[in-house]
Amino acid sequence: MARVETIELAPGYRIPRIIRGGWQLAGGHGEVDAEEAVRDMRAFVDAGLNTFDCADIYTGVEAMYGRFNAWQRAEGGPPLQVHTKCVPDFDDLARVDEAYVRRIVTRSLQRLQTSRLDLVQLHWWDYAVPGCVAAAQALARLRREGLVAHLGGTNFDSAHTAAMLDAGVPLVSMQVQYSLLDRRPAALLVPLGRARGVQLLCYGALAGGFLTDAWLGQPEPVEPSNRSLVKYKLVIDDFGGWAAFQQLLRALRRIADRHGVGIAAVAVRWVLQREGVAAAIVGARYARHLPQTLSVFGFALDAEDDALLAPILAAHPGPGGDAYTLERDRTGRHGRIMKYNLNKT
């Protein structure tokens, strides 16, 4: 088995280059067996994937991670490194102050059964409501108190990322959507991160499961079966539609055959080889697909692979604009499917 690649996200803080995502544990993708999910966390840790992503708005997920960490402490094992988020409700944005941010962080500390959060990533729904920089500065003060180790953002564009950095917020990461289908971060966020020391943590590398062998040769779905597929079907439409997507899958299958892996491994490997990317976030409810996930570390894409993909990607640039700009239009195709008030602080 290939050795898990790691990277230093911040001085003295290393993470594996695949982070286990927690959105699928929140119930929006079908029923979750919480007991099995918590037990299976040990398999990820034992394999070297000891860093998990979640959010304050992922129902029950922080508490699951907290249960596992308590179990690990009792057994004498290493705890998870947990990356959580601070996501003020859309309806609360105008009222967000330091006390509001502190409540979210305190609740995450309690759920995760820890005295310090490894990484807190701020999200802000609407730039028209001022306050995102002040909220980030409030998190920075909690960091100085020792309640938070590191700070990041989630789904900020380049201008607002720069504004937080200019205000003295020590961001080490920005979590954004990045995949073969959606390459928006490359234009502006990557150069900013290179200049300012901010690395990318990338979700959507598998497009909710579309970038896998399971969809090769399949008809276009009329009604996708879960929230992730609904979301990423819109990205496929922006990429060029189902025929273009199937062309990409066929090319990925040829590359996968060269390396003896699955399409999913190739899709994740492509993201990991982009400039500025620290890690890819890969969602999983259980450990059933862990061997396939680990296969990402057993090969690298080469010039022949790049040459096969290049004409397809050139013909299909995918969604345009800065990171997460399309999703911020609440009346648009991407924005209408979002749930904006899940925190209920």
C-alpha positions as CSV (number, residue, x, y, z in Angstrom):
1,M,0.0,0.0,0.0
2,A,1.3,3.5,-0.9
3,R,2.4,5.8,1.8
4,V,-0.1,8.6,2.7
5,E,1.2,11.9,1.5
6,T,1.2,14.7,4.1
7,I,1.8,18.5,3.9
8,E,2.5,21.2,6.4
9,L,-0.6,23.4,6.4
10,A,0.8,25.8,9.0
11,P,4.1,25.8,10.9
12,G,4.1,22.7,13.1
13,Y,0.8,21.4,11.8
14,R,0.8,18.6,9.2
15,I,-2.2,17.0,7.6
16,P,-2.7,14.2,5.1
17,R,-3.4,15.3,1.6
18,I,-6.7,13.6,1.7
19,I,-9.1,14.8,4.3
20,R,-12.2,12.9,5.2
21,G,-15.3,15.0,4.5
22,G,-18.2,15.0,6.9
23,W,-21.2,16.3,4.9
24,Q,-22.4,12.8,4.0
25,L,-22.7,12.1,7.8
26,A,-25.2,14.9,8.2
27,G,-28.2,12.9,6.8
28,G,-28.7,14.7,3.5
29,H,-27.5,11.7,1.5
30,G,-29.6,9.0,3.2
31,E,-29.8,7.3,6.5
32,V,-26.6,7.2,8.6
33,D,-25.7,4.4,11.0
34,A,-24.0,6.6,13.6
35,E,-22.5,3.7,15.5
36,E,-20.9,2.2,12.4
37,A,-19.7,5.6,11.2
38,V,-18.0,6.3,14.6
39,R,-16.4,2.8,14.7
40,D,-15.1,3.2,11.1
41,M,-13.3,6.3,12.0
42,R,-10.5,4.2,13.5
43,A,-9.8,2.6,10.1
44,F,-9.2,6.0,8.6
45,V,-6.9,7.0,11.5
46,D,-5.0,3.7,11.4
47,A,-4.5,4.2,7.6
48,G,-2.9,7.6,8.2
49,L,-6.0,9.7,7.3
50,N,-6.3,11.4,10.7
51,T,-7.8,14.7,9.6
52,F,-11.6,15.1,9.2
53,D,-13.6,18.0,7.9
54,C,-17.0,19.1,9.3
55,A,-19.0,22.2,10.1
56,D,-21.1,23.6,12.9
57,I,-24.1,23.3,10.5
58,Y,-23.6,19.6,9.6
59,T,-26.2,18.1,11.9
60,G,-24.7,15.8,14.5
61,V,-21.3,15.4,12.8
62,E,-19.2,17.4,15.4
63,A,-20.8,15.3,18.1
64,M,-19.8,12.1,16.3
65,Y,-16.2,13.2,16.0
66,G,-16.3,14.2,19.7
67,R,-17.5,10.7,20.6
68,F,-14.7,9.2,18.6
69,N,-12.1,11.4,20.2
70,A,-13.4,10.5,23.7
71,W,-13.1,6.9,22.8
72,Q,-9.6,7.3,21.5
73,R,-8.5,9.0,24.7
74,A,-10.0,6.2,26.7
75,E,-8.2,3.7,24.6
76,G,-4.9,5.6,24.6
77,G,-5.1,6.3,20.8
78,P,-4.4,9.5,18.9
79,P,-7.3,11.9,18.5
80,L,-8.6,13.2,15.2
81,Q,-7.5,16.5,13.8
82,V,-10.8,18.2,13.1
83,H,-11.4,21.1,10.7
84,T,-14.7,22.7,11.5
85,K,-16.5,25.9,10.3
86,C,-18.2,29.0,11.7
87,V,-21.2,29.5,9.5
88,P,-23.5,32.3,10.7
89,D,-27.1,32.0,9.5
90,F,-28.0,34.2,6.5
91,D,-30.7,35.9,8.6
92,D,-28.3,36.6,11.4
93,L,-25.5,38.2,9.4
94,A,-26.3,41.8,10.3
95,R,-26.3,40.8,14.0
96,V,-23.0,38.8,14.0
97,D,-20.6,40.2,16.7
98,E,-17.8,38.7,18.8
99,A,-20.3,37.2,21.2
100,Y,-22.1,35.4,18.3
101,V,-18.8,34.0,17.0
102,R,-17.8,33.0,20.5
103,R,-21.1,31.0,20.9
104,I,-20.4,29.0,17.8
105,V,-16.8,28.2,18.7
106,T,-17.8,27.3,22.3
107,R,-20.5,25.0,21.1
108,S,-18.0,23.3,18.7
109,L,-15.6,22.9,21.5
110,Q,-18.3,21.2,23.6
111,R,-19.5,18.9,20.8
112,L,-15.9,17.9,19.8
113,Q,-15.0,17.3,23.5
114,T,-11.8,19.3,23.2
115,S,-10.2,22.5,24.7
116,R,-8.9,23.8,21.4
117,L,-10.2,23.6,17.8
118,D,-7.5,22.6,15.2
119,L,-8.9,24.7,12.4
120,V,-11.9,27.0,12.2
121,Q,-13.1,28.1,8.7
122,L,-15.3,31.1,8.4
123,H,-18.1,31.3,5.9
124,W,-20.2,34.4,5.0
125,W,-23.3,34.1,2.9
126,D,-23.7,37.6,1.6
127,Y,-21.0,40.2,0.9
128,A,-23.7,42.9,0.7
129,V,-24.1,42.5,4.5
130,P,-20.9,44.0,6.0
131,G,-19.1,42.1,8.8
132,C,-17.1,39.2,7.3
133,V,-13.8,40.8,8.1
134,A,-14.9,41.7,11.6
135,A,-16.1,38.2,12.2
136,A,-12.7,36.8,11.0
137,Q,-11.0,39.2,13.4
138,A,-13.2,37.9,16.2
139,L,-12.0,34.4,15.4
140,A,-8.4,35.7,15.4
141,R,-9.0,37.0,19.0
142,L,-10.3,33.6,20.1
143,R,-7.1,32.1,18.5
144,R,-5.0,34.4,20.7
145,E,-7.0,33.1,23.7
146,G,-6.0,29.6,22.8
147,L,-9.4,28.3,21.8
148,V,-8.5,27.9,18.2
149,A,-5.2,26.8,16.8
150,H,-5.5,27.9,13.1
151,L,-7.9,29.9,11.0
152,G,-9.2,29.4,7.4
153,G,-12.1,30.4,5.3
154,T,-14.7,28.7,3.3
155,N,-15.9,29.8,-0.1
156,F,-14.5,33.3,-0.1
157,D,-13.4,34.9,-3.4
158,S,-10.0,36.4,-3.9
159,A,-11.0,40.0,-3.0
160,H,-12.5,39.1,0.3
161,T,-9.7,36.7,1.1
162,A,-7.3,39.5,0.6
163,A,-9.4,41.8,2.7
164,M,-9.2,39.5,5.7
165,L,-5.4,39.0,5.2
166,D,-5.0,42.8,5.0
167,A,-6.9,43.2,8.2
168,G,-4.4,41.0,10.0
169,V,-6.3,37.7,10.1
170,P,-3.8,34.9,9.9
171,L,-5.5,32.7,7.4
172,V,-3.6,29.5,6.5
173,S,-6.2,27.9,4.2
174,M,-9.3,28.5,2.0
175,Q,-11.7,25.7,1.4
176,V,-13.2,25.9,-2.1
177,Q,-14.7,23.7,-4.8
178,Y,-12.1,22.6,-7.2
179,S,-12.3,19.7,-9.7
180,L,-11.8,18.8,-13.4
181,L,-15.3,20.2,-13.9
182,D,-14.9,23.4,-11.9
183,R,-11.5,25.1,-12.2
184,R,-12.4,28.6,-10.9
185,P,-9.8,28.8,-8.1
186,A,-6.9,28.6,-10.5
187,A,-7.5,32.1,-12.0
188,L,-7.4,34.3,-8.9
189,L,-7.3,32.4,-5.6
190,V,-4.2,30.3,-6.5
191,P,-2.0,33.4,-7.4
192,L,-3.2,35.1,-4.2
193,G,-2.5,32.1,-2.1
194,R,1.0,31.9,-3.6
195,A,1.7,35.5,-2.7
196,R,0.1,35.4,0.8
197,G,0.8,31.9,2.1
198,V,-2.8,30.6,1.9
199,Q,-3.2,27.0,0.7
200,L,-6.4,25.4,-0.7
201,L,-8.4,22.6,0.9
202,C,-10.6,21.4,-2.0
203,Y,-14.0,19.8,-1.9
204,G,-16.0,18.5,-4.9
205,A,-13.0,16.7,-6.4
206,L,-15.4,13.8,-7.2
207,A,-18.4,16.0,-8.0
208,G,-20.5,14.3,-5.4
209,G,-19.7,10.9,-6.9
210,F,-20.3,11.8,-10.6
211,L,-16.5,11.6,-11.3
212,T,-16.4,7.8,-10.7
213,D,-16.7,4.7,-12.8
214,A,-20.4,4.3,-11.7
215,W,-21.4,7.1,-14.1
216,L,-19.4,6.0,-17.2
217,G,-21.8,5.3,-20.0
218,Q,-24.9,6.0,-18.0
219,P,-27.9,8.1,-19.2
220,E,-28.3,11.7,-17.9
221,P,-30.2,11.6,-14.6
222,V,-33.6,13.4,-14.7
223,E,-33.9,13.8,-11.0
224,P,-30.6,13.3,-9.1
225,S,-31.1,11.2,-5.9
226,N,-29.4,13.4,-3.3
227,R,-28.4,16.9,-2.5
228,S,-24.8,16.4,-3.7
229,L,-25.9,15.0,-7.1
230,V,-28.3,17.9,-7.5
231,K,-25.5,20.4,-6.8
232,Y,-22.9,18.8,-9.1
233,K,-25.3,18.1,-11.9
234,L,-25.5,21.9,-12.3
235,V,-21.7,22.0,-12.5
236,I,-21.8,19.4,-15.2
237,D,-24.3,21.5,-17.1
238,D,-21.9,24.5,-16.9
239,F,-19.0,22.3,-18.0
240,G,-20.8,21.6,-21.2
241,G,-23.5,19.1,-20.6
242,W,-23.8,15.3,-20.3
243,A,-22.1,14.5,-23.6
244,A,-19.0,16.6,-22.7
245,F,-19.0,15.0,-19.2
246,Q,-19.1,11.5,-20.8
247,Q,-16.2,12.4,-23.0
248,L,-14.2,13.4,-19.9
249,L,-15.1,10.1,-18.2
250,R,-13.9,8.1,-21.1
251,A,-10.6,9.9,-21.1
252,L,-10.3,9.4,-17.3
253,R,-11.0,5.7,-17.8
254,R,-8.1,5.4,-20.2
255,I,-5.8,7.2,-17.8
256,A,-7.1,5.0,-14.9
257,D,-6.3,1.9,-17.0
258,R,-2.7,3.1,-17.5
259,H,-2.3,3.4,-13.7
260,G,-4.4,0.4,-12.5
261,V,-6.8,2.6,-10.5
262,G,-10.4,3.8,-10.7
263,I,-11.7,7.0,-12.3
264,A,-12.2,8.5,-8.8
265,A,-8.5,8.1,-8.0
266,V,-7.5,9.9,-11.2
267,A,-10.0,12.8,-10.4
268,V,-8.6,13.3,-6.9
269,R,-5.0,13.0,-8.1
270,W,-5.6,15.7,-10.7
271,V,-6.7,18.1,-8.0
272,L,-3.8,17.2,-5.7
273,Q,-1.4,18.1,-8.6
274,R,-2.8,21.6,-9.0
275,E,-0.7,24.5,-7.8
276,G,-1.6,25.8,-4.3
277,V,-3.6,22.7,-3.3
278,A,-2.8,21.3,0.1
279,A,-5.4,18.6,0.3
280,A,-8.6,17.2,-1.3
281,I,-11.7,16.6,0.9
282,V,-13.3,13.3,0.1
283,G,-16.6,12.5,1.6
284,A,-17.4,9.1,3.1
285,R,-20.0,7.8,5.5
286,Y,-18.1,4.6,6.3
287,A,-14.7,2.9,5.6
288,R,-16.0,0.7,2.8
289,H,-14.2,2.6,0.0
290,L,-11.0,3.3,2.0
291,P,-8.7,1.1,-0.2
292,Q,-9.8,3.0,-3.3
293,T,-9.3,6.3,-1.6
294,L,-5.7,5.3,-0.6
295,S,-4.9,4.3,-4.1
296,V,-4.6,8.0,-4.9
297,F,-1.2,7.9,-3.3
298,G,0.1,5.1,-5.5
299,F,0.7,7.0,-8.7
300,A,1.1,10.4,-10.3
301,L,-0.3,11.9,-13.5
302,D,2.3,12.4,-16.2
303,A,2.6,14.3,-19.5
304,E,0.8,11.6,-21.4
305,D,-2.2,11.9,-19.1
306,D,-2.1,15.7,-19.3
307,A,-2.1,15.5,-23.1
308,L,-5.2,13.3,-23.1
309,L,-7.1,15.7,-20.9
310,A,-5.9,19.0,-22.3
311,P,-8.1,19.3,-25.4
312,I,-11.2,18.3,-23.4
313,L,-10.5,20.8,-20.7
314,A,-9.7,23.6,-23.2
315,A,-13.0,23.0,-25.0
316,H,-14.9,23.0,-21.7
317,P,-13.7,25.6,-19.3
318,G,-16.6,25.0,-16.9
319,P,-18.1,27.6,-14.6
320,G,-16.7,31.1,-14.9
321,G,-15.8,33.9,-12.5
322,D,-14.1,33.8,-9.1
323,A,-14.6,31.1,-6.5
324,Y,-18.2,30.6,-5.3
325,T,-19.5,33.7,-7.2
326,L,-22.3,31.8,-9.0
327,E,-23.5,30.2,-5.8
328,R,-23.9,33.6,-4.1
329,D,-26.7,34.6,-6.4
330,R,-29.7,33.4,-4.4
331,T,-32.0,33.7,-7.4
332,G,-29.7,31.7,-9.7
333,R,-29.5,28.0,-10.5
334,H,-26.8,27.4,-8.0
335,G,-28.0,29.6,-5.2
336,R,-31.6,28.5,-5.1
337,I,-30.6,25.0,-3.9
338,M,-28.7,26.2,-0.8
339,K,-29.9,26.0,2.8
340,Y,-29.0,29.3,4.4
341,N,-30.2,29.1,8.0
342,L,-29.0,25.8,9.6
343,N,-27.1,27.2,12.7
344,K,-30.0,28.4,14.8
345,T,-27.7,30.0,17.4
